[in-house]
Amino acid sequence: MPDFNDLTLLPFCVGLTLLGLIGSWAAWRRRGAAAGTRGVAWSLLPVSLYLTGLLELVWDVVRSTVSWVTHLIFSPTVWAGIALFGVSVVLYVVSGVARGRGGNQKAPKSKPASPAGELTATGPEPASAAPAKAAKPAKGSKAKQQESSEFDEIEDILKRHGIN
């Protein structure tokens, strides 16, 4: 690939800028000031990149990228690295799935106490294990009776679906 050449790129950048400015003038006449101004902004980029030295940087990045791609395509060592990268990604995903299913967790030594009917990782405790006070609705206000009837409905739905 040829090296960066200042003498050739300056006239090329000036030519691109002039063509862009002509196109911007045409866009200004046809589509208005906003389109023309945007065209002028894009047209000034080649000369500004050349004058700031960024054009050489862009050239080096493009040349390095092309070199990397050609080595990628024709190098068995690089393909082995890509294969190992793929294997590591697959193993990471598999370990996440196994961890989510609880495949590597140890059983807890003591079961933490939870209120009756509360859903936990191991499931709710049976209703027979609940204290008698929690099972009976409180007498008195109509709101508490309505709340307990809603819980009874939810409990019936869960039982119908096989969730205890």
Sequence and secondary structure as in RCSB ss.txt:
>XXXX:A:sequence
MPDFNDLTLLPFCVGLTLLGLIGSWAAWRRRGAAAGTRGVAWSLLPVSLYLTGLLELVWDVVRSTVSWVTHLIFS
PTVWAGIALFGVSVVLYVVSGVARGRGGNQKAPKSKPASPAGELTATGPEPASAAPAKAAKPAKGSKAKQQESSE
FDEIEDILKRHGIN
>XXXX:A:secstr
     HHHHHHHHHHHHHHHHHHHHHHHHHH HHHHHHHHHHHTHHHHHHHHTHHHHHHHHHHHHHHHHHHHHH 
HHHHHHHHHHHHHHHHHHHHHHHHHTTTT    SS     TT   TT    GGGS HHHHS  SS HHHHHHHHH
HHHHHHHHHHTT  
